[in-house]
């Protein structure tokens, strides 16, 4: 069962502005990544479940978070069907992120009142997601659309909450453009938790990078 309600997760997304994304099959390494992000100020993280037996890794990581990092809401991304969503929610996923809009996932998440964020690429998809009860839509892949797309959406639909993933970088100009356009938060994967950091196991650098990114987001927000 999730530790945070969907409203609490949506509030964390709005307040912090950042959802780090990562996947690694090594549970021990994953715990260190979670701790570094937590110590850097992150209060959300998306575990991108893309590997074999990823659910087993997530189960161990979420137990660790509940025990050691109680203010962090861990969600699961790259979910493509309702069965997978149900499996991860049974293991305590606090939110579900999908690469595309799927009604079957919306149904099972809404049943448990767990926030779900579907990947959308058009105003029609966004409208459909909101009609299914979506709080925050994922703009994916963000690099293919850009901040101007978000700005155009927010014109006729100022109530729409958007989280771009893909195409979000650490540069001030990039983050400022997204938040000026009206995004609620941004999802960041390898640009934040880089391959170099993982290879060198430089968790201090990751903690500093997360802290600096959160400070920069706070600074550039309108």
Backbone torsions as a table, in degrees:
resi	resn	phi	psi	omega
1	UNK	NA	140.7	-178.9
2	UNK	-67.3	151.1	179.1
3	UNK	-90.8	-16.9	-176.8
4	UNK	-126.2	139.5	175.8
5	UNK	-73.9	164.9	-179.8
6	UNK	-63.8	-32.7	177.7
7	UNK	-68.6	-39.7	177.0
8	UNK	-63.6	-40.3	178.4
9	UNK	-66.2	-45.2	178.7
10	UNK	-60.5	-37.9	178.5
11	UNK	-66.2	-42.1	177.3
12	UNK	-61.9	-40.6	178.1
13	UNK	-61.0	-43.5	-179.2
14	UNK	-69.7	-40.9	-175.8
15	UNK	-71.4	-43.8	-176.0
16	UNK	-88.7	-33.3	178.4
17	UNK	79.3	3.3	-173.7
18	UNK	-139.9	132.9	172.1
19	UNK	-125.2	101.7	175.4
20	UNK	-68.5	145.5	179.2
21	UNK	-121.6	138.3	174.5
22	UNK	-160.5	157.4	168.4
23	UNK	-144.5	137.4	172.0
24	UNK	-155.5	138.4	-176.8
25	UNK	-74.7	-13.0	-177.6
26	UNK	-86.8	112.8	-177.5
27	UNK	-62.2	-42.8	-178.7
28	UNK	-60.9	-45.0	178.2
29	UNK	-65.4	-40.7	179.6
30	UNK	-59.5	-39.8	178.1
31	UNK	-61.7	-39.7	-179.5
32	UNK	-68.5	-35.6	176.3
33	UNK	-64.7	-46.1	179.2
34	UNK	-60.4	-43.8	-179.7
35	UNK	-64.4	-41.8	180.0
36	UNK	-64.5	-42.3	178.3
37	UNK	-64.9	-41.6	179.8
38	UNK	-63.1	-48.1	179.5
39	UNK	-64.9	-26.2	177.2
40	UNK	-80.0	-6.9	176.3
41	UNK	111.6	-6.8	179.6
42	UNK	-68.5	140.0	178.7
43	UNK	-122.5	8.8	174.3
44	UNK	-140.1	149.9	170.4
45	UNK	-153.7	141.7	178.9
46	UNK	-107.4	118.5	175.2
47	UNK	-86.7	110.8	-175.9
48	UNK	-84.5	99.8	-170.4
49	UNK	-78.1	82.5	-174.1
50	UNK	-115.3	-4.8	-176.3
51	UNK	-106.7	164.1	175.5
52	UNK	-61.2	137.8	-179.7
53	UNK	60.2	27.3	-179.7
54	UNK	-61.0	-31.1	-179.5
55	UNK	-64.2	-31.3	178.3
56	UNK	-70.0	-38.5	177.2
57	UNK	-64.7	-46.4	-179.1
58	UNK	-60.7	-41.2	-178.7
59	UNK	-57.8	-43.4	179.9
60	UNK	-69.6	-40.6	-179.5
61	UNK	-65.9	-40.3	-177.5
62	UNK	-70.9	-34.1	174.2
63	UNK	-61.2	-41.1	178.3
64	UNK	-62.7	-44.6	-179.0
65	UNK	-63.2	-45.8	179.9
66	UNK	-59.3	-37.4	-177.0
67	UNK	-80.0	-41.5	-170.0
68	UNK	-110.9	-25.4	-175.5
69	UNK	-128.3	65.5	-168.3
70	UNK	-65.2	-17.4	-179.3
71	UNK	-91.4	1.5	-177.9
72	UNK	-98.7	131.8	175.9
73	UNK	-100.7	113.4	179.7
74	UNK	-98.0	129.1	176.8
75	UNK	-118.3	178.5	-178.2
76	UNK	-127.9	133.2	179.3
77	UNK	-114.2	176.5	-178.0
78	UNK	64.1	31.6	178.9
79	UNK	-87.7	128.0	-172.7
80	UNK	-117.5	-1.8	177.8
81	UNK	-155.0	164.7	-175.7
82	UNK	-65.4	-33.8	-179.3
83	UNK	-62.3	-44.6	178.8
84	UNK	-65.3	-41.7	178.2
85	UNK	-59.4	-44.7	-180.0
86	UNK	-63.8	-41.0	179.3
87	UNK	-59.0	-48.8	-177.4
88	UNK	-71.0	-34.1	176.2
89	UNK	-66.2	-34.6	176.4
90	UNK	-62.8	-27.7	178.9
91	UNK	-93.9	9.9	171.4
92	UNK	97.8	14.1	177.6
93	UNK	-58.2	131.4	-177.3
94	UNK	-89.9	-15.5	172.6
95	UNK	-158.9	157.2	-177.4
96	UNK	-123.7	129.8	179.2
97	UNK	-119.0	134.2	-176.1
98	UNK	-124.0	149.6	178.5
99	UNK	-73.4	-18.7	-180.0
100	UNK	-144.0	169.9	-178.7
101	UNK	-84.4	120.1	179.5
102	UNK	-133.8	123.3	-177.8
103	UNK	-65.9	-33.6	-178.6
104	UNK	-63.4	-35.8	177.4
105	UNK	-70.4	-39.6	177.6
106	UNK	-58.0	-42.5	-177.0
107	UNK	-62.8	-48.7	-175.8
108	UNK	-71.2	-33.1	178.2
109	UNK	-71.8	-43.2	178.7
110	UNK	-62.9	-34.5	179.7
111	UNK	-60.3	-35.7	-179.3
112	UNK	-99.1	3.8	-179.2
113	UNK	57.1	43.5	176.6
114	UNK	-105.8	132.8	-179.7
115	UNK	-62.7	135.6	174.8
116	UNK	-129.1	140.0	-177.0
117	UNK	-127.4	103.9	-176.1
118	UNK	-88.2	146.2	174.6
119	UNK	-72.0	121.7	-179.2
120	UNK	-125.9	149.2	-178.6
121	UNK	-132.4	10.8	178.5
122	UNK	-151.6	161.9	178.7
123	UNK	-64.9	-34.1	178.1
124	UNK	-63.6	-45.1	177.8
125	UNK	-62.7	-41.1	178.4
126	UNK	-62.3	-44.6	177.9
127	UNK	-61.0	-42.6	179.7
128	UNK	-63.1	-41.4	179.4
129	UNK	-62.7	-43.2	-179.6
130	UNK	-67.2	-34.9	176.7
131	UNK	-66.3	-24.0	177.0
132	UNK	-88.2	1.2	175.8
133	UNK	100.9	13.2	-178.5
134	UNK	-70.4	131.5	178.4
135	UNK	-84.3	-45.2	-176.1
136	UNK	-134.4	119.0	179.7
137	UNK	-88.5	148.2	176.9
138	UNK	-96.1	123.0	175.1
139	UNK	-88.9	111.3	-173.0
140	UNK	-143.9	136.3	-10.6
141	UNK	-77.6	129.2	-173.6
142	UNK	-56.9	-35.4	-177.6
143	UNK	-63.6	-26.1	-179.0
144	UNK	-77.2	-14.4	-175.7
145	UNK	-115.6	-49.5	177.2
146	UNK	83.7	170.8	-175.8
147	UNK	-64.1	-32.5	-178.5
148	UNK	-64.1	-30.5	176.8
149	UNK	-64.7	-43.5	177.7
150	UNK	-62.5	-44.3	-179.7
151	UNK	-60.0	-39.8	179.8
152	UNK	-66.2	-38.9	179.0
153	UNK	-65.4	-43.5	-175.0
154	UNK	-68.6	-17.7	177.8
155	UNK	-60.3	-64.2	179.8
156	UNK	-79.6	-17.3	-176.8
157	UNK	-131.2	71.0	-177.5
158	UNK	-65.7	-14.6	179.7
159	UNK	-81.6	-12.1	-176.3
160	UNK	-74.3	130.0	177.4
161	UNK	-103.6	129.3	-172.7
162	UNK	-125.2	138.2	173.3
163	UNK	-124.0	101.4	176.3
164	UNK	-74.8	140.1	174.7
165	UNK	-133.6	130.7	-172.9
166	UNK	91.2	121.2	-178.2
167	UNK	91.4	3.7	176.1
168	UNK	-100.1	125.8	-177.5
169	UNK	-119.5	177.6	-177.9
170	UNK	-82.7	-9.6	-176.4
171	UNK	-69.9	141.7	-178.0
172	UNK	-58.3	-42.0	-177.7
173	UNK	-62.3	-39.6	-179.6
174	UNK	-66.8	-48.8	-179.8
175	UNK	-64.0	-40.7	179.9
176	UNK	-62.3	-40.3	-179.8
177	UNK	-62.3	-43.4	179.5
178	UNK	-64.5	-47.0	-176.4
179	UNK	-74.3	-32.2	173.6
180	UNK	-62.0	-33.0	179.8
181	UNK	-73.0	-19.3	175.1
182	UNK	112.1	16.9	178.7
183	UNK	-67.7	152.4	177.6
184	UNK	-81.8	-40.5	178.6
185	UNK	-159.5	173.8	178.1
186	UNK	-128.4	146.3	173.4
187	UNK	-101.3	132.5	-177.9
188	UNK	-133.3	125.8	179.4
189	UNK	-104.0	-104.7	-173.0
190	UNK	-66.2	-22.2	176.2
191	UNK	-69.3	-23.3	179.0
192	UNK	-100.8	-55.6	178.0
193	UNK	-99.7	83.2	-169.5
194	UNK	-76.8	161.6	176.8
195	UNK	-60.8	-37.0	179.9
196	UNK	-64.2	-44.4	178.6
197	UNK	-60.4	-42.4	-179.3
198	UNK	-67.2	-43.5	-179.1
199	UNK	-65.3	-39.3	-179.0
200	UNK	-87.2	-6.2	-176.9
201	UNK	51.9	43.8	-176.4
202	UNK	-92.8	76.7	-174.8
203	UNK	-72.0	-27.7	176.2
204	UNK	-65.0	-39.8	178.0
205	UNK	-65.5	-38.4	178.5
206	UNK	-65.4	-43.9	177.8
207	UNK	-58.0	-44.5	179.6
208	UNK	-65.4	-40.3	-179.4
209	UNK	-65.0	-41.3	178.2
210	UNK	-64.5	-45.2	-179.6
211	UNK	-61.3	-44.5	-179.2
212	UNK	-66.4	-38.5	-179.8
213	UNK	-66.8	-42.1	177.4
214	UNK	-63.1	-40.1	177.9
215	UNK	-65.4	-38.5	-179.3
216	UNK	-68.2	-40.6	177.5
217	UNK	-60.9	-43.6	179.2
218	UNK	-61.5	-36.0	-178.2
219	UNK	-72.8	-37.3	-174.2
220	UNK	-89.8	-12.5	-179.6
221	UNK	-64.5	138.7	179.1
222	UNK	-61.0	NA	NA
